[in-house]
Amino acid sequence: MIRNLIFRITRVIGLIVTFLTLSLASLCVLAPTISAEEYDQVIVLSKTTSVKEEGNNQAITDALPIALSMALTEIGITPIDARFAGATFLEDVQTSPEMIEALQLYDAERTGRLLILEVSVTPDMANPELMTPIVSMIDVKSGLIPAIVSTLQVLVPLDHASINAVATALARSVAMRMDENGYIVKPSKIKPWGGTARKVRLALEGFNGCEQQVLLTIMEEEFPGFLGIELEKAPNPDYSIYNYHTTATKQRLNKWVRLMIAENRASMSGSTSDKVRLYVQKEGLRLQKIKNTVIFRAECGG
C-alpha cells in the first residue's frame, strides 16, 4: 500500500515537471524576438536656417547637437551618424531636403522607425539675449512630429557647463516622449540610469510656492524613471518635504538636479556664487535656496 502511494506521488511529480518543461518551451517558442533592423533609431541634426547666425547664437547652434548626442548616449539612447545612413555626400548635418531624402531611403530599408531630433535655438523677441533651446522629434517615414521639447530660456553666451546642462535637460525630455510614443531604441529594459523602484525624500528649503511648482514639474516631466510624488509635510510656505518615487538611482538624481540648477543659474545675470545648495543625505536630497535670490525667473518673475 505504501509502495503504491509512493509510486503515485512519484508519477504525479513527474507529470508536473513534464508539464512545466513543455510550458516553458512553448513560451520560448512563442516569445517574440526583435532583430537589430526592427529597433527604432534616432539621429541628431541641426535645423536648416536660410541665414547664417552670428556670434554666440551660432556657437550654441553648433555645440548643442553634439552635447545632446552625448547626453542621449549617457541615458541609454545611442544616435546614429548621418554618414552611416546613406548621407555620406552631405557636408552639413542639417535637416536639408537632401538630408531628408537620404534618410528616407535609409529608413525604407529597415523595419524599425527612424526619428530625427532636430535641434534649434529661438531668441526671445522682446529680449534677444534670452534663447530657448528646442528639439523637434520628426518621424522620417510619416513626417509626423510626435513631440517638441524645450528647456527654460537661457542667457547667452553660454559656457561649456551650461550647454551640457541644457543638453541633459533636453535628453531627459526626449527619452520620456519617446517612451510615451512607443519608440524602442534599446534591445533591453536595462537603463544605465535606473534600477528598482525607490522612494527618495526631497526637502525644499527657501523655495516659494511658484519655485517649488516649477522645480517639481521639471522633475516630473523631464527626469527618466519618474513614478509619482506626494507631499509629506509643509510646515511653512517656504519649506516642504516630498516623497519622490522613481526607478532612477540617487546618484543620477543628484546629477540631474545639479544640472537643472546649473541650467537655471545660466539664465541669470549676477553673482556666480551658489544660489541653491544641494545636500545628499542617506534618506534623500535636500535643496536649500539662499535667501534674497531668484531662480526660475521666467516663470516666477523677480
N, C-alpha and C positions, 0 to 999 in steps of 0.2 A: 504493500500500500504506500509506504513511504517512498519506495523506489519509483512508483508510478507518479506520485506527486512531484518528485524532483524532475522526472522526465518531462512532465507537463510544463513545469516552470521554465526549464531549460529551453523547451520548444517555443514558449511564448516570448522569452527574451530574444531568441534567435529571429523570430518573425519581426519583432520590434526593430532590431538592429538592421535587418534587411530593408524594412520599410523606410527607416531614416536614411539609409545609404542611397536608396533609389530616389528618395525625395530630394536629397542634396544634389544628386547627379542631375536630376531633371531641372533643378533651379539653375545649375551651372550652364546647362544647355540653353535654357530659356533666357538667361540674363543677357541683356543687350550689350554688345561690345561696340565701342566707338573707335573708328580708325583716326589716324592723325589728320586726314583730309576732312573729317566731319567736325572737328573743333573749330570754333569761331576764332577769328584773328582781328587784331587791331593794328592800325598804322597811324602814326602821329605826323601831321602835316601843318604847315602854316597856311593861313588863309591868304589867297591871292589878293593883292592890292594893286590898283591901277597906278598909284603914285608911290614912289619910294619914300618911306618915312625917314625922318631925320632925327639925329641925336639920340637921346635917351629912349624914345619910343621904339626906334629901330633896334636898339640894343636889347630891349626887353623882348621884342618880337623874334629876334634871332636866338636868344638864350632860352626862352620859356619852353619851346618844343623839346629841346634836349633835356632840360630839367624835368619836364613832365614824363619823358620816356624813362628816365632814371627812377622817378618816384613810382611809376607804374610797376616797373620791374621789382621794386622793393616789396610791393604788396602782392606779388604773385601774378601780375599781368605783363607778359613779355611782348612788346610790339615787334612787328616785322620791319625789316629795312626795305625801303622802296626799290632798292637795286635788285632785290631778290623777288620782286613782284612784277617783273617784266617792264620796269620803268628805268632801265639802265641808261637809256638815251637822254634822260631828262636831267638837267643841271640843278634846277631849284626844286626842293621838296615842298612844293606848294600845291594847293588844290586847283591847278590849272585845268583847262579842258583836256589837254594832252595827258595829264596825270590821271584824270578820272577815266579816260578811255583805256589807258593801260591797266588800271586797277580793275575795271570791268571785265577785261579779257582774262586777267588772272583769276578773278572771282568766279568766272563762268566755268573754270576747270576744276573747281572744288565743290564739295558738298556743303561744307560749313560756310558761315556768313563772314563777310569782311566789313569791318567797321572803321570808318575814317574818324579820327579825333582831330578836328580842325581847330587850331589854336589862333586866337586873335586877341587884340587889346583895343578897347574902346575908350577914348577920352571923354571926360565929363564936359558937356557943352558950356556949363557955367564956370567950371574951373578946370582948364586943360591939364593942370598938373596932376589931377586925380585920374587914374586909369582903372578900368575894370577888365581883368583877365577873363576870357570866355573860352569855353571848349564846346563846340557843336559836335554831337555824335551823329554821323551820317551813315546809313546803311547803303553800301555800294550797289547791291542788287536792286533794291526797291526805290532808292533815292529818298526814303523817308528819314526824318530826323527824330529818333526815339527820345532824345533829351538834349537839353542845353544846360550846362552847368557853369557857374561863375563863383568868384570869391568876393569878399568885400573890396571896396575901392582901395587902391594903394597909391601912395605918393611917390612920384618919380623924382630923382633917379633912385633905382633900387640897387642894393648891393647883392653880392653873391648869396649870402644867407637869406635875404628877403625873397629872392627869386626862388630858392629851394623851398621856402616856406609856402609860397603861393602855389608852386607845382605840387607839393604834397597835399595841400587842401583840394586842389583840382583832381588829383589822382584818387583821393578818397571818395569824392563825389561821383566820379566816373565809375568806380568799382561798384558803388551802390546802385547806380542807374542801370548798369549792365546786368546786375543780378535781378533787378526788378523787371527787366525786359527779356529775360531768359537767355542771355548770351552766355555761352560756356567756353571759356578760353583756357582752362587748365584741366589736365587729364585726371584730376583727383579733387577731393573735397578738402585736402590739406592746405591750409593757408599759412604762409610764413609768419603772419602776424597774430594767429589765433590758436585756440585750443578749446578746452571745455568751457561751458558757460560758468560765469562767476559774477559775484556781486562786489562792486567797488564803492566804498564810501567816499563821496565827493563833498568836501566842505568849501563853501564860498564865503569869504570874509571881505567886507568892504564894498561889495558889488550891489548897486541899487537894483530895483526890480527890472528895469529895462535891460541893464547889462547882464543880469542873470538869465533873462529870457533869450537874449541873442546868443550867449555862450552855450546854453543848453540846446538851442536849436541847431547850432553848428555840430555839437557832439551827437545829436540825434540823426541829422541828415547827411553828415559827411564822414563820420567815423565808422569804418567797417566793423561788423560784428555786433552792432547795437541791437539790443533786445527790448529794453524798456528802462524807464526811470520813474522813481517815485520819491516824493518829498518825505523825509523822516521828521524834520522839525525846522521851524523858522522862528526863533525866539525874538528876532527883531527884523526890520525891513532890509537891513544890510548884511544879514548873516543867516545862511541857510545850509542845511545838510541834506544831501540827496543820496539815495541808493541807486547806483548806475549799474544796470545788468548788461553784460556783454560777453562775447566769446574772445575778445581781444585780450592779450596779455597786459599786465600792468606796465611792463616795460614799454610796450608800444603806445599805450595810452599816455604815459609820461612824455614820450617823444612827440606824439601828435599835439598834446596840449601845449608843449613848449613851442612848437612850430606855429600853432594857432596864435599864441601870444606874440611871437616874433612877427607874424604876418600883420597883425593889427598895430603893433608898435611901428611897423614900417610905414603905415599910412598916416603917421602923426609927426608933425614938426615940433621940435622942442628938445628937452633934455634926453640924453641917451641912457640915463640911469633907469634901473628897473622900475616899471610901473606896476608889475604884477610879480609876486614871488610864488614859486611852486615848491611845495614840500611833499616828498614821497614818504608816506607813513606805512606802517605794517598793514593797517586795515584799509588804506586807500590813498587818496590825493587831497591835499589842502592847498587852495589858491587864496592868496591874500593880496588884495589890491591896496596900494599905498594911498592914503587919504589925499584929497585935493588933486587927483589925477583923473583923466578922462580916457576911456577906451571905447571902442565901437562908436566912434564919433559920428559916422554917417547915420547910424540907426538911433542913437541916444542923444545926439547933439552935444554941445559943450565946446 
